[in-house]
Amino acid sequence: MKTQPKFVAYEATENEYALFDSHEAATAWLLASDGYDGISEETENGDSYIAQITHRTRLEVTDRKENYHEHGDDCDLQECDLQEWPYEDKFNYVGKVKFRDVRD
């Protein structure tokens, strides 16, 4: 399984960010990215940063379309009392977004 980056660095002068496996790599990128003559105002003001990623999103599926009835030719709409999928047809499942702790 591919390891997930542990740090994000944001460079305010160019409004760019990048993901890194180590704090050292993030620091090197951030120091090299301020390519102006001298030091940018954003850098002086502390607008650029490095943050450690502590949580990532995950989806908890709460229901699936396959659990519901789909009206077809063999089903009389007047007589059918089976519950249909209550969401748009383009969705095959619904769920909740949760956050998982990814700290070592």
C-alpha positions in Angstrom: 0.0 0.0 0.0 1.2 3.5 -0.9 2.1 5.6 2.1 0.2 8.8 2.5 2.1 12.1 2.8 2.4 13.4 6.4 3.0 17.1 5.8 1.5 19.9 3.7 3.5 23.0 2.9 1.7 26.2 1.7 3.6 28.9 -0.1 1.5 32.1 0.1 3.4 34.2 -2.4 2.4 31.9 -5.3 -0.7 30.4 -3.6 0.7 26.9 -4.0 0.8 23.9 -1.8 2.6 20.5 -1.9 2.5 17.3 0.1 5.6 15.7 1.7 6.7 12.6 3.6 9.0 14.5 5.9 9.2 17.9 7.6 12.6 18.4 6.1 11.4 17.9 2.5 8.6 20.4 3.2 11.0 22.9 4.6 13.4 22.6 1.7 10.5 23.1 -0.8 9.2 26.1 1.0 12.6 27.8 1.3 13.3 27.2 -2.4 9.9 28.4 -3.6 10.1 32.0 -2.5 11.8 33.0 -5.8 11.6 36.7 -5.5 14.5 39.0 -5.1 14.7 39.3 -1.3 12.0 38.0 0.9 8.3 38.4 -0.1 5.8 40.2 2.1 3.8 37.0 2.5 6.9 35.3 3.9 7.6 38.2 6.3 4.0 38.1 7.5 4.2 34.4 8.3 1.5 33.5 5.7 3.4 30.5 4.4 3.4 27.4 6.6 4.1 23.7 7.1 1.4 21.6 8.8 1.4 18.0 9.9 -1.5 15.9 8.6 -3.2 14.3 11.6 -6.6 13.2 10.1 -7.9 12.1 6.7 -11.4 11.6 5.5 -13.0 8.3 5.0 -16.5 7.4 3.9 -18.8 5.2 6.0 -21.5 3.8 3.7 -24.9 3.9 5.4 -27.1 2.6 2.6 -27.0 1.1 -0.9 -29.3 1.4 -3.9 -29.3 -2.4 -4.1 -31.2 -2.6 -0.8 -34.3 -1.0 -2.4 -37.0 -2.0 -5.0 -36.7 -0.8 -8.5 -40.0 -0.5 -10.4 -39.9 -2.4 -13.7 -42.3 -3.8 -16.3 -43.3 -6.6 -14.0 -44.4 -4.2 -11.3 -47.8 -2.4 -11.2 -47.0 1.1 -9.8 -50.6 1.4 -8.4 -50.3 -1.9 -6.5 -46.6 -1.8 -5.5 -45.9 -0.8 -1.9 -42.1 -1.6 -1.9 -39.8 1.3 -1.0 -37.8 2.8 -3.9 -34.3 4.3 -3.6 -35.0 7.7 -2.1 -32.1 9.4 -3.7 -31.2 10.3 -7.3 -30.6 7.4 -9.6 -27.0 8.5 -10.3 -26.1 7.6 -6.7 -25.4 3.9 -5.9 -24.8 4.5 -2.2 -25.0 7.2 0.5 -22.9 7.7 3.6 -21.3 9.9 6.2 -17.9 11.5 5.9 -15.7 10.7 8.9 -12.2 11.5 9.9 -9.6 8.9 10.9 -6.5 9.6 12.9 -3.4 8.9 10.9 -0.8 9.8 13.4 1.8 7.1 14.2 
